[in-house]
Amino acid sequence: MKPPFQVFLLGTPGCGKSEVYRRLSAKLVEEGVASEVLRIDDYPKVRDCFAADDAEEGAGRARRYSSRGADGGWVVKDRELWDEVLRRVNADVMQERRKSRAIFIEFARPDMVRSIASNFDADVRASSLLLYIFCPFDICWERNLKRHQAALAAGIDDHLVSREEMERTYLNDDHARLHTLGMPFLVVDNHIEGDGVLEYAIQEVVALLKA
């Protein structure tokens, strides 16, 4: 692929999308595949919706997007939130595309095929690689919990999604059907300890993008 192109980083929250981005983006620049990279993550946009709910509740008005789960985490009550956020991501991608730039699009959804087909422009889909990062659900949940605890220790409320919501939304997904989108598609296994497996996968992705 020649820039501009996009890499969709897909997988359950906690699967390691940030680590894959860090390693892969560095390799793309190092090997001259792209002169610059940009990361567009949907989570800050989801967090903004939760924060807007906090403000509405603080003003005595009803929350639109979320409620509190039994364990104190957030539960999404308006499922349209997931598509609304991806439409905002798509708008950012269309605005930020540059001749020499690779854009990483990062999100997690159970229905990735529909989410991509319905919310991203055809031009974006035609110039993108799908990269699914596999990691078992329980490992992902533990990573999210540790990340949340570290944020709280630093005085930051990162709006942890509850275990109930994580299971309901992410326990099963349709990554086995991503090939039906007709886009280049690779799976990266990121649950094994150590760098060897992940580094091999990164080299495989770089080779595909250089082809």
N, C-alpha and C positions, 0 to 999 in steps of 0.2 A: 504494500500500500504506500502511496505517496501522500504526504500531508497536503491539505488538512485531512485528518481522519480522527475517528473516535474509538475509544476502547470502553465498552460497557463492563464495569466491574460489578458482578452480580453475586449474591449469596446471602445467607442468613446473617443478621447482625452478630458480630463477634467472630466471623469466619476468617478474618484476616485481610480484608480488602485494603486497609490502609498500608499494611506491610507489603502486599503485592504491588500497590501503587508506588511506594517508596523505591522498591528495587527495580521495577520495570521502567518507571519514568527515568531513573538515572541511567539505565542501560540504553534507552532509546536516544538520549542526548549524547551519551558517551560514544555510541556506535554510529552517530550521524543520521539516524532514522528520522529524527525531528530536531529542529534547533531549539524549540521550547515546548513545554508541556503545561497544561492547565487542568486542574481537578475541579469538577463540579459535583458536589455531594448533595443528595436531597435531604440529609438529616438536619442541617441548619434551617431549612425551610419548614420541615416538620416541627422542629423546636420552636420556630417563630409562631406557628399555629397554636402550640400548647401555651406559649407565653401570652398570646392574644387572649386565650381562654382564661388565664390567670387574671389578666387585667379586667376582663368582663366580669368575672366572679367577684373580684375586689370592688367593682363598682355596683355590685348588687344585681347584675344581669346574668342571664343563663349562659352557660358554656355551650359553644357550638360543636367543637371537634372532639372533646375528650372528657373523661371522668376518671376518678381514682379507683384503682383496683383494690382488692382485699389486702394485698401486700404493700400498698402504698404507691405502686407504680402507676403509670398512665395507661388507660384503656381507650382506644379510639372508638368513638360512638357514631361518627359520620364517616362511612367508608369512602365517600367521595373525596375525602382528604387526600387519599393516596394518588388519585389521578390528578387532582388539582396541583399537587406538589410537582408531579412529573411534567405537567404542562409548563410550569414555571422553569423547570430544569431545561426542557427543550428550548424555550425562548432564550435562555442564557446561552445555550450551545450555539444556536443560530446567530446570535449577536457576537460571539467570541471566536468564531472560526477564522483562522488565518492560514495563509499559504504554507507556512513552515511549522504550524502548531499541531500537536497531538492533544486532544482533549479526552480526559478520563471522566466518564459518567458513572457515578457510584450510587447504587440503591439496592434495596432488598424488597422483594414482593413474592407472594406465593404464586401469583399468576403472571409470570414474567412475559410470556408470549403475548398475551392480550395487552399488558401494560406498555410494552414496547411498540406494538403495532398500532395502538390507539392513541398514544400520546407523543410520539416522535415523528418528525417530518420524514418524508420518503428520502430526501437528500441525506439526512443524517443516517438513516438505516442503510442506505446504499454504500456508505463509506465508513462502516464500522465493523469492529471485531467484537464478538460476544465472548466474555471471559467469565466463566462460572467458577467460584472458589468453593470447593467442597470442604465441609467440616461437620462432624456429627452435632446434633442439636444440643446435647448436654454440655459439650465442650464450649459451644458458642455461648450458652447461657452463663456458664461460669466465667468466661472472659468478660461478658457484659457486666456481670455483678461486680467483679474486681475493678473494672474501669469506673463503675458508678461509685464504689466505695472510695476509690482514690480521688474522684472529683469532689465528693462530699468532704473528705479530709482536707481538700484544698479550698473549701468554702464555696464550691460550685454545685448548683443543682442542675444536673444534666438531663433531668426528666426521664429517668429510667422507665422503659416500658415494662409492665408487670410480667411475671412468669406466665400468668393466665393469657395475657395478650400475645406474648411471644409464641406460646404453644398454638393458640388459635390461628395466628397469622402465618407463622413460619415453620411449623413442625413438618409440613409437607409442601413441596413446590413442584413446578412443572419443568424443571431444567432438562429433563429427558426429551422435551418437545421443542427446545430452543432451535433445533435444526430446521423446524418447519418454517421459520422466518426467512430462510434462504440467505442467511448471513454467515460469514466465517465464525466458527464456534469451537472453543477449547475448554476443557475442564482442568483446573489446577487443584490438586489434593494438598490441603494445608492443615491437616490435623496431626501429622507425624512430627515428632520432635526432631530438631536438628535442621541444618541448612541445605543438606544435599538434595532432597527431593524438590524443595521449593526452587532452588537455584537451577536445577535441570529444567523445571517447568518454565521458568522465566526465559531461559535461553531458547526454548522451543517457541515461546510467544514472539520473541524478538525475531527469530528466523522467519516466522510466518509474516510478520509485518514488513520485513525487508524484501520479501519475495515480489 
